[in-house]
Amino acid sequence: MQVTIDGITYVSHEAPAWRCEKSYMAMVDLTPFGLGGMLEQLWLREAGEGEVYEVCCIPYYAYGLALGDVVGKGESDTVDHLIKKSGRRVLRVLFAEPRPLVDSRAPLREAVDAAGVLSEWNGDRHVAIDVPDISVMQPIFDSVEPEIKSGTAFWEWSDSKGFMPA
């Protein structure tokens, strides 16, 4: 979900992949990733002493972060550094408007379910998919390939850039 208040767009995760009983939240300023005026709210759980947390949602926009990564949080409740990578990756797909006659969103959802991987949708056009093992991803790639080729959907890896705090 996205909401804009006083010129700042806040992106939140309504259904984090690893919702736990005791959760924390922290913001990631998306300015270093070319998305000035946007903040993404990540769900976290304690992962050690001090301000050390594990990411419990699949980042929509923040680069260099994935589900299960261990991060540090600053005084202003912002993620300010990456401590340890989980070994997971995030594949993000954006479906453009207008939608074509052959829409890949349903086949993508089916492929994600069949592969047994987790995903989070931000609206009905943007999905972040957890990739714990690249070997299960081919059916997922195949489900959106026609739209990627036709330019009605776009994909990227969240680790195509490293995490950079603002």
C-alpha positions in Angstrom: 0.0 0.0 0.0 1.2 3.5 -0.7 0.0 6.7 0.8 1.3 10.3 0.3 1.4 12.7 3.1 2.9 16.2 2.9 4.7 15.3 -0.4 6.3 12.1 1.0 5.1 8.7 -0.2 5.1 6.0 2.4 5.1 2.4 1.1 3.9 -0.3 3.6 3.6 -4.1 3.6 0.1 -5.1 4.6 0.9 -8.8 4.7 4.6 -9.4 5.5 5.9 -12.8 4.5 7.1 -13.6 8.0 4.6 -11.9 10.3 5.6 -12.7 13.8 4.0 -12.1 17.2 6.5 -9.4 18.3 7.3 -7.2 15.3 9.2 -4.0 14.8 9.1 -1.5 12.0 11.7 0.8 10.5 11.8 3.0 7.4 14.2 2.9 4.5 14.7 6.2 2.7 14.6 5.4 -1.0 16.4 8.5 -2.1 19.7 6.7 -2.7 17.9 4.4 -5.1 16.5 7.2 -7.3 13.2 7.4 -5.5 13.4 10.7 -3.7 10.4 11.6 -1.5 9.6 7.9 -0.8 10.0 5.8 2.3 9.5 2.1 2.6 8.4 0.7 5.9 10.0 -2.7 6.6 8.8 -5.3 9.1 11.5 -6.6 11.4 12.1 -9.0 14.3 14.8 -9.0 16.9 17.9 -10.9 15.8 20.4 -10.2 18.5 21.6 -7.7 21.1 21.1 -4.0 20.6 19.5 -2.6 17.4 19.9 -5.8 15.4 16.9 -7.1 13.4 15.9 -9.6 10.7 13.9 -8.4 7.7 10.5 -10.1 7.8 9.0 -8.7 4.6 10.0 -8.8 0.9 11.2 -5.3 0.0 9.3 -3.7 -2.9 11.8 -0.9 -3.6 14.8 -0.9 -1.3 17.8 -2.3 -3.2 20.3 -4.7 -1.6 17.9 -6.1 1.0 16.0 -9.4 1.1 13.8 -11.5 3.4 15.9 -12.7 6.3 18.7 -10.2 6.0 20.0 -8.9 9.3 20.1 -5.1 9.5 20.8 -2.4 12.0 18.4 0.4 13.0 19.3 4.0 13.8 17.9 6.3 16.4 15.2 7.7 14.1 13.8 4.2 13.4 15.5 3.9 10.0 17.4 1.0 8.7 20.9 2.4 8.6 23.1 -0.6 7.7 23.2 -4.2 6.5 24.9 -6.6 8.9 24.5 -9.9 7.2 22.9 -11.2 4.0 20.5 -14.1 4.3 21.5 -15.7 1.0 18.0 -15.0 -0.4 17.2 -12.7 -3.4 14.2 -10.7 -4.5 12.7 -10.7 -8.0 10.4 -7.8 -8.6 7.9 -7.6 -11.4 6.0 -4.5 -12.4 3.0 -4.8 -14.7 2.4 -1.7 -16.9 -0.9 -0.1 -17.8 -2.8 -0.6 -20.0 -3.0 -4.3 -19.4 -2.8 -6.5 -22.5 -5.5 -9.0 -23.5 -3.2 -11.9 -22.2 -2.5 -10.8 -18.6 0.3 -12.7 -16.9 -0.6 -11.9 -13.3 -2.8 -15.0 -12.7 -0.2 -17.4 -14.3 2.5 -15.7 -12.2 0.5 -16.2 -9.0 0.0 -19.9 -9.9 3.7 -20.4 -10.7 4.7 -18.7 -7.4 2.3 -21.0 -5.5 3.5 -24.1 -7.4 7.1 -23.3 -6.7 6.3 -22.9 -3.0 8.0 -19.5 -2.7 6.7 -16.4 -0.9 5.5 -13.2 -2.5 4.0 -9.9 -1.5 1.9 -7.7 -3.8 1.9 -3.9 -3.6 -1.5 -3.3 -5.3 -2.3 -5.5 -8.3 0.6 -4.4 -10.6 3.8 -4.8 -8.5 5.0 -8.0 -6.8 8.1 -8.8 -4.8 9.0 -12.5 -4.9 11.3 -14.2 -2.4 14.0 -16.4 -4.0 15.5 -18.7 -1.5 16.8 -21.0 -4.3 17.2 -19.9 -8.0 16.6 -23.5 -9.2 12.9 -23.3 -8.6 12.4 -20.0 -10.5 12.2 -21.1 -14.2 8.4 -21.6 -14.2 8.0 -18.2 -12.6 10.2 -16.6 -15.3 8.3 -18.5 -18.0 4.9 -17.2 -16.7 5.8 -13.6 -17.3 8.2 -13.9 -20.3 5.7 -13.0 -23.0 4.9 -9.7 -21.2 8.5 -9.0 -20.5 9.2 -9.4 -24.3 6.3 -7.3 -25.3 7.2 -4.5 -22.8 4.0 -4.7 -20.8 5.9 -6.0 -17.7 9.3 -5.3 -16.3 11.5 -7.2 -13.9 14.6 -6.6 -11.8 16.6 -8.2 -9.1 16.7 -6.2 -5.8 20.4 -7.0 -5.5 21.3 -5.3 -8.8 22.4 -2.4 -6.5 23.8 -2.6 -3.0 22.0 -1.3 0.1 22.8 2.4 0.7 21.4 4.2 3.7 20.4 7.9 3.1 
